[in-house]
Amino acid sequence: MKNSEGIGAKTNNSSRLASMVARETQNVAACCRNVRL
């Protein structure tokens, strides 16, 4: 029980982190686009 709970928390954490990284990547891409223009 505890192991599966820990895995679930880890997956939730990593998915949240992945979405944060994706947002940061989009921000950086927008900045690069603005600089290029």
N, CA, C and O of each residue as an XYZ file, in Angstrom:
148
protein
N       0.839     -1.196      0.000
C       0.000      0.000      0.000
C       0.879      1.254      0.000
O       0.730      2.130     -0.852
N       1.794      1.323      0.967
C       2.638      2.527      1.072
C       3.481      2.716     -0.178
O       3.654      3.839     -0.651
N       4.009      1.611     -0.719
C       4.844      1.721     -1.912
C       4.066      2.317     -3.074
O       4.546      3.230     -3.746
N       2.853      1.795     -3.311
C       2.061      2.308     -4.437
C       1.724      3.782     -4.205
O       1.717      4.574     -5.147
N       1.449      4.145     -2.964
C       1.143      5.551     -2.668
C       2.344      6.426     -2.999
O       2.200      7.496     -3.591
N       3.533      5.963     -2.613
C       4.745      6.729     -2.886
C       4.960      6.891     -4.384
O       5.319      7.970     -4.856
N       4.737      5.806     -5.130
C       4.903      5.871     -6.583
C       3.907      6.864     -7.164
O       4.255      7.651     -8.045
N       2.675      6.831     -6.679
C       1.661      7.755     -7.176
C       2.071      9.195     -6.909
O       1.924     10.058     -7.774
N       2.587      9.456     -5.708
C       3.016     10.815     -5.369
C       4.174     11.229     -6.275
O       4.232     12.363     -6.750
N       5.098     10.285     -6.507
C       6.252     10.608     -7.364
C       5.782     10.938     -8.778
O       6.247     11.906     -9.380
N       4.851     10.128     -9.310
C       4.355     10.357    -10.673
C       3.679     11.720    -10.745
O       3.893     12.477    -11.692
N       2.856     12.031     -9.734
C       2.164     13.314     -9.714
C       3.179     14.444     -9.677
O       3.034     15.445    -10.377
N       4.206     14.276     -8.856
C       5.243     15.305     -8.721
C       5.976     15.505    -10.045
O       6.160     16.639    -10.488
N       6.390     14.420    -10.672
C       7.152     14.524    -11.922
C       6.292     15.117    -13.025
O       6.793     15.874    -13.857
N       4.994     14.782    -13.047
C       4.126     15.331    -14.095
C       3.972     16.829    -13.887
O       3.956     17.596    -14.849
N       3.859     17.245    -12.626
C       3.749     18.681    -12.338
C       5.037     19.375    -12.759
O       5.008     20.465    -13.330
N       6.177     18.727    -12.469
C       7.477     19.296    -12.832
C       7.604     19.365    -14.350
O       8.129     20.338    -14.891
N       7.119     18.323    -15.037
C       7.199     18.295    -16.502
C       6.384     19.438    -17.093
O       6.816     20.078    -18.051
N       5.206     19.699    -16.527
C       4.375     20.792    -17.057
C       5.057     22.130    -16.801
O       4.984     23.038    -17.630
N       5.725     22.253    -15.643
C       6.453     23.500    -15.347
C       7.587     23.674    -16.364
O       7.775     24.764    -16.905
N       8.330     22.612    -16.619
C       9.443     22.679    -17.573
C       8.911     23.041    -18.956
O       9.527     23.830    -19.673
N       7.766     22.465    -19.333
C       7.181     22.756    -20.654
C       6.836     24.233    -20.749
O       7.079     24.872    -21.772
N       6.262     24.777    -19.661
C       5.896     26.194    -19.667
C       7.150     27.051    -19.812
O       7.173     28.004    -20.591
N       8.196     26.703    -19.055
C       9.465     27.457    -19.133
C      10.035     27.377    -20.546
O      10.526     28.371    -21.081
N       9.968     26.182    -21.149
C      10.494     26.012    -22.505
C       9.732     26.905    -23.476
O      10.331     27.532    -24.350
N       8.408     26.964    -23.323
C       7.600     27.819    -24.201
C       8.002     29.272    -24.013
O       8.121     30.017    -24.986
N       8.214     29.682    -22.759
C       8.621     31.069    -22.494
C       9.948     31.371    -23.183
O      10.096     32.409    -23.828
N      10.907     30.465    -23.044
C      12.222     30.668    -23.656
C      12.087     30.717    -25.168
O      12.723     31.545    -25.820
N      11.267     29.840    -25.733
C      11.077     29.819    -27.191
C      10.477     31.143    -27.646
O      10.882     31.683    -28.675
N       9.513     31.674    -26.891
C       8.902     32.957    -27.247
C       9.953     34.059    -27.198
O       9.990     34.921    -28.076
N      10.799     34.036    -26.189
C      11.862     35.051    -26.070
C      12.800     34.966    -27.278
O      13.143     35.988    -27.873
N      13.207     33.764    -27.633
C      14.114     33.585    -28.773
C      13.463     34.116    -30.036
O      14.113     34.772    -30.849
N      12.161     33.828    -30.201
C      11.447     34.284    -31.393
C      11.426     35.810    -31.431
O      11.651     36.420    -32.476
N      11.154     36.416    -30.281
C      11.113     37.880    -30.226
C      12.481     38.468    -30.560
O      12.580     39.458    -31.285
N      13.527     37.856    -30.030
C      14.890     38.367    -30.271
C      15.227     38.233    -31.752
O      15.831     39.134    -32.334
N      14.838     37.103    -32.371
C      15.154     36.881    -33.777
C      14.437     37.937    -34.624
O      15.002     38.464    -35.583
N      13.191     38.237    -34.260
C      12.446     39.263    -35.010
C      12.986     40.629    -34.622
O      12.512     41.647    -35.127
